Amino acid sequence: MIQAGNDAREALNWINGLPAGNRDGKAVQILRRVFEDNFEAGPDGVITKRRAQPTGAIHNPHNPEAQWSSKDALKTKTWVGHKVQVAETVQDKPRKPVNRRKA
């Protein structure tokens, strides 16, 4: 993990030397955010892994909007993805039953 952090920092330092139009692409923004969410650089420049990721951290660079979640208090059922809440609407007045007679 530390090697990944060092590689990401090296890539970001290289990217910072490129022309402005190349430094601000979506992929670069995602790499920068993933690096900042997962690593810290000490005063001596040594990269360390963060103890905890901040809220809203990127967990999947292919789908940056996907979030980590867990189903139970023990966090044994976890996933990275999207949640959706589905609700059913009920009519205020029930419809009249249809009278279907066989002919």
Secondary structure, DSSP 8 states (H G I E B T S, - for coil): -HHHHHHHHHHHHHHHTS-HHHHSSHHHHHHHHHHHHHEEE-TTS-EEE-SS--TT--S-TTSTT-EEEESSTT--SEEEE----------SS----------
